[in-house]
Amino acid sequence: MRLLSLAALLGSVAIGVTLRAWGQPLVSASGKISLWVNSVWSGENSQQIADWYTLSHVIHGMLIALAGRALGWRIGFPLALGVAIATGVGWEIGEHTTWVLERFRGQTIYQGYRGDTVLNAVCDYLFMLGGFALGASARVRTSLLLILGLEVASALVARDNLILTTIRVVHPVPAITAWQDAANPRSAPGP
């Protein structure tokens, strides 16, 4: 378990060092650090500790734990945690490749996406690990209900969630795009 703890810590370091080397800022250009950003349309989105997209990282961790549990932990808890660490690091680094950044800008709700700050990316990874711990320890039914609740709440309040972002990245659906864009204060008609 100590080796996995070290791997999890090194995952945070790998994310931070890689994103910083790729030019991502440590913190928001505003210089402030906030616990939560409530609007996906805010320039502070993906720049602070947590936002609506953080929920997708929690869900990611929970899904990996649930997959491990569905296999009856036959792959072993340490291997499932290793998968969570590897996919969490891969997600945060892969999300900042030119191809993915351009795809997000062109296809998702967050048209002006410039990537996460190092702070946000590392925190999203840590939230994913928290989601894994939750999914590994909670009852399966509780985990599934929590995932459903997080997805529904995020869709209703932020008009985006893991499922909707995935759909828009893979194959945009005009009705989803129109529904999401209707909430964009930047696209609202002037007085």
N, C-alpha and C positions, 0 to 999 in steps of 0.2 A: 504494500500500500504506500510505503514511503516513496518508492520509485514512481508511482502514479501521481503522488502529490508533487514531486519534483517535476514530472512531465507537465502537469497542469500549470505550475508556476512558469516553467520554460515556455509554455504556449503563450502566456501573457507577454513574456519578454520578446518572443519571436514576432508576435503581432505588432507590438510597439516599435521595435527596431526596424522591421520591414516597412511599416507605413511611414515612419519618420524618414527613412532613407528614400522613400518614394515621394517625399515632399508633403505628406499630410501634416497639418499643424497639430501640435500637442493639445491645444485647447482652442475654443472658439475665438474667432477674430475679435469678438467683443471683449475678450479678456475675462469675462465672468464665467463662473462655474455654477450650474444649476443642477439640482437633483432630477427635475422632470421638465420636459417641454411638452405642452399639451396640444400643440397644433402641428400637424404634418406640413403646413404651409409656412411655418416660421423659418426664418434664416438660421435659427438656433437648432432646428431639427437635425438629428444625427451629429450634433456638435457637443452635446452635453452628456451627463451621466446616463440618463434614460429618457425614452420617448415612446410613442406608440409602437415603433418598430422593435423595441426591446422585447415586447411580448412575443414576437416571432422567434427570438433567440431562446426564450424560456421554453416555448413550445418545442423547438428543435431538440433541446436537451431532454425534455419529457418524452418525445417520440423515440429517441434512441434508447432511453431506459425502458420504455414500454416494449420496444422491439426485442431487447434483451430478455425481458420478462416473458414475452410471448414464446421465446425459444426455451423457456424454462431455465434461463441463465445457463443453458448448455454451452454457450460460448464462453461463459464465465463472466462474473461481474467485472473483474479487472479488464478483460478484453472489451466489454461494452463501454466501460469508462474510457479506455484507450480510443475507441471509435469516437466517443463524444469529444474527447480532446482533439483528435486529429481533424474531425469534421468542423469543429468550432474554429480552430486555427485556419483550416482551409477556407472556410466561409469568409472569415474576416479579411484574409489576404486576397482570396479570389475576387471578393467584392470590389477590390480596388485595382483590378487589372483594367487596362484601357477598354477592352471589349465589354466587360460587365458595366463599367461606368457609363459607356456610351449607350448600352442597352437600357439601363435604368433611366437615363436622361430621355431616351427616345420612346420608351414604352410604358413607363410607370407613372404613377400619380406625382412623383417628386421630380418634375421636369428639370429643375435647376440643381439636381443632385451633384455635389462636387466631391463626395466621399465623406467618410467619417473623420472626426478628429481622432487622434490616438486615444484620448480619454474615452470617447464613446465606443470605439472599437474594442478596447480592452474590457470596458464595462459590459458590453454586449456579450463578450466571450464568458465573462464571469457569471452573468445572468444565465447563459446557456448551461454552465456547469451547475448552477443552482437549480435550474429546471431538471437536469439529469438527476440530481440528488432527490428532488421532490418526486419525480417519476419513479425512482427506484424505491422510495420509502412509502409512498401513499398507496392506497388501494387502487387497483386498476380502474375501477369504475369512477373513483374520485378523480384520478388523473384525466380520464377521458372527458368527464364533465368539466373539469377545469380548462382543458384545452378548448373545448367547445365554447365555454363561457368567454375565454380570452379572445377567441376568434370573432365571436358575435359582438362583444363589447367594442373591440377595435374596429370592426366593420361599421357599426352603428355610430360611434363617436368620431372616429378618424377617417371613416370611409376607405380604409385599407387594412389589410391583414396579410398573413402569410399566404393564404390561398389566393386572394385577389392579386397580390404582387406576382406570385408564380404564374398565374394565368396570363397576366399582362406581359410578362417577360417571355413566356413560351409562345403564346398566340393571343394577341390582343383581341378583346371582344368589344366592339363599339358601344354596346349598351352599358357595359361596366365602366368604360372610359367616360361616357357621358354622365353617368350617375356620380362618379368620383369628381369629375371636373365641375359639376354643378355646385359643389361646396367650396371651390377654390375662390377665395376673396379677390384674387388678382384677375379672375376671368369674369367677375360680376360686371354688368353694364353700369356705366357711370350715371350720375343723377341727371 
